[in-house]
Amino acid sequence: MTVPGSGVPNAAPQGPGGPDYVLRLFITGQTPRSTTAIANIRKICDEHLQGRYSLDVVDIYQHPEMAVSAQVIAAPTVVKMLPEPLRRIVGDLSDVDKVLVGLDLRPQKQVPP
Amino acid sequence: MTERGYAMPMRSQDTGRGAAVRSFLSKSPPAAGRSRLPKVLTGIEGFDLITMGGLPAGRPTLVCGGPGCGKTLFAMTCLVNGASQYGEPGVFMTFEENAEEVAANVASLGFDIAGLVAAKKLAVDYVRVERSEIEESGDYDLEGLFVRLDYAIKSIGAKRVVLDTLEALFSGLGNTAILRAELRRLFAWLKVRGVTAIITGERGDGALTRHGLEEYVSDCVILLDVVAHEQVVTRRLRVVKYRGSAHGTNEYPFLIDDQGISVLPITSAGLGHEIDEGIVSSGVPGLDAMLGHNGFYRGSSVLFSGGAGTGKTTFAGIFADAAARRGERCLYFAFEESPQQIVRNLRSTGIDLQPHIDAGLLRFEASRPSTYGYEMHLARMNRDIDAFDPEVVVVDPLSAFRGTPTEIHNTLMRMVDLLKARGVTALFTRLISTQELHSGTDQGISSLIDIWIVLTDLEIAGERTRGVHLVKARGMNHSSQVRQYQLWDGGIRVIAGAFSGHRKPSAAPVLIASGKPAAKPKKSAKKSRR
């Protein structure tokens, strides 16, 4: 299921093949954690991936088979389908640094001074 | 241990071989007036017996053990049996191997995973947990897992679920506090769903499982173990805990081979077996005559002991031949010679076993005693006996087993028990030296044996002469003479009448002149006629 308004790229894709970042967020119905995760991922994408991403939101209660095919264990989970390599970020995405690491937008070994 | 079986009231009805499990289970379903924990059969030979009916229905069971101890096979066997034999579809959720690997691993046991999946009797979901892919950011739960499990259960109406091995989650996700809370929720959820679940767990240091799953799964805990002793590997199973149910508490040997898993329910055997008054011929008329009833009681245990070259295997082979001629099935456990060798050697005494093998009445199971530990041998014999359902069993020779007298005694006791429980007439052979015969090292074994026949090899006037006598024959008015016997191309000929040896080989004294036993004058004159 695609949450209205989120299934389309938020901006015109760059390059011929579509958006650079293809993300899929797996949530569980209308739980607070689901809502938080949607809000957080939108915010992060708008700040860091402006115009370069597409985001699908999938409710695994409605589509359990997609949880199976995407190897989802935890909820919420964002799966970065593209670019390679595939990454999963689990949680309500409140830790922005971890999300950026997961999206390969920030190197993993960054230690704050 | 001396009066095995004979304290029981005599009943002449057929004991129904292979009936230990069946008869037990027929007695064990909910007795009137006592509500018992509902259970589901695993279909694993022996396990359902020691747990008195299988796993707790609708509840989770933890199966733990070290690497390679057979956890996955155990769980898979319960699942496949449930799906194919008991009409209970099952979900196999694996965290370690993908569906193809799982199917390949159990294909050797004859499990057709693909077929069961196609028939909607089985669902396999491979949960891949890859640490390097996962980043954790904020709060989460394992709802994805719940959704997948629920989806799999609903897709086939599953009654059984296997989670193999949940602990893989701990290596993939870092927040153990969340994991623990979620696992607790998972087990509660499984109970609410009313599925019979098997959760496997790797054994940890000083704990049953590495991540303490036993804290959550408290209904039934089964521990599997592999022990190597003098390069011989024995697998053991123990029911650590079974809430609300009695269960066997020992460590039970179990076996994994091409026929699946079987557990040997040692202590389930006892002295409660029914007994039979029918007579089975030894195949040697002269020996039958010595026994007083023209043979052995059906269901008794017979030991032939003697020195090298006294013809123990010949006696055993003739016994097997006689059984097959009566149309009975005979299972021959050969521990020293190959079946071909035994068949060939017996031909020299005019006995041809090959037609019986071809007719499916005689089956050889040959293995070196050192191949397995005692318990594995027992488990294997138990399984073979269940499968072949023989009337007659030969173990040739017992002496091939080396070990402490206690070990041998225990092994023999269990062997005798499992045969008696099925009403099988068993013939054991045992090689002993003359010194052993006189020093009485066989005494321990004697208490387990109903009929003990000693073969001796004496040199008289430059000629080897063989003598046979009965040390004991429970419940039989037997001859106490030492009689001479010969092996010839027509079998074994026992020459009637006591023969005079220079060295009397045992405590059975013989009055040569009259043939009357001196030591037991109370025995009737009937004896002297034999």
Interface residues (C-beta under 8 A of the other chain):
Chain A: F26 T28 R33 T36 A37 N40 I60 Y61 P64 E65 A67 V68 Q71 V72 I73 A74 A75 P76 T77 P85 L86 R87 R88 I89 V90 G91 D92 L93 S94 D95 V96 K98 V99 V101 G102
Chain B: D125 V127 R128 V129 E133 I134 E135 E136 S137 G138 D139 Y140 D141 L142 E143 G144 L145 V147 R148 D150 Y151 L169 G172 L173
